Amino acid sequence: MKMPDDWKLSRVTPVQNDKDEIDVESNYRPISVICHVEKEVQKQIIDYLLDHSFITEDQSAFLKCHKTQTSLHRVTDD
């Protein structure tokens, strides 16, 4: 299946680093806004991996309401 070309595009916006000079180009970092389809694909892949037990809910990365802090609490509690 071929993805439409517009799905491969992103809108890049320069964002100034904190407390740096405005007129210096290196004081900006690019932020890319991608197509909303990528979020949906990510959700479907995560759901598939969970449903087929390829990853567990103990996984901290990429799961909703599971952050690094959650993982640290688990390790500390254990």
N, C-alpha and C positions, 0 to 999 in steps of 0.2 A: 504494500500500500504506500503510495507516494503522498507525502504531506504537501498541502498547498504552500506556495512560496510565501504568502503573507504570514504564515505561522512561524516562519524562520526569522522574521524581522523583529527587532526590538527598538524601542525608543530610548535613546541614551541621553541622560540629562547630567550635566556637570554639577556636582554638589561641592561646595566649599568646605575644606577642612576647618575645624574649629580654630578661631583666633588667628588665622593666617591672613596675609595680605591679599586683598582682592585682585590686584592686577598681575599676580604671578600665576602662570598657567599650571605649574606643578603643585599648587595648593588646592587643586580640585581633584576629585575622584569621580569616575563615571558610575552612574547608577542606571542599570538597564531595566526597563519595564517590558516584560515579555507577554506573549499572548496568554490569555486566560485558559487556553486549552491545556497548557502544560500542567497547571494545578490539578485539573480534572484527571489527566493521565496519571499523575503522581498518586492521587487518591485511589484510583482503580488498581494500580500496581500494589500499593500498600495493603489494600483490602484483600487482594488475591494472595499475597504472601502470608497474611495473617490467617485467612480461611484455610489455606493448605499447609499450615504449620511450618512454613519455611523460616519464619521469624516468630519470636514469642512476644508477648506483651511486656516482657521484661526489657526488651530493647528500648533504649532511651531516644535514639536519634530518629527523626522523621515521623514519629507518632504523635498524634494529637494529645495534649496534656502530659506529655512525657518530655521532660527537659533534663539537662545535665544535672541540675540540682536534685531532681527526683532520684537519679542514679546515685548521686553522692549520699543522699539520705539512706537509701537501701544498703549501701556498702557500710556506712557508719552504724546502722542499726544491726546489721548482721555481725 
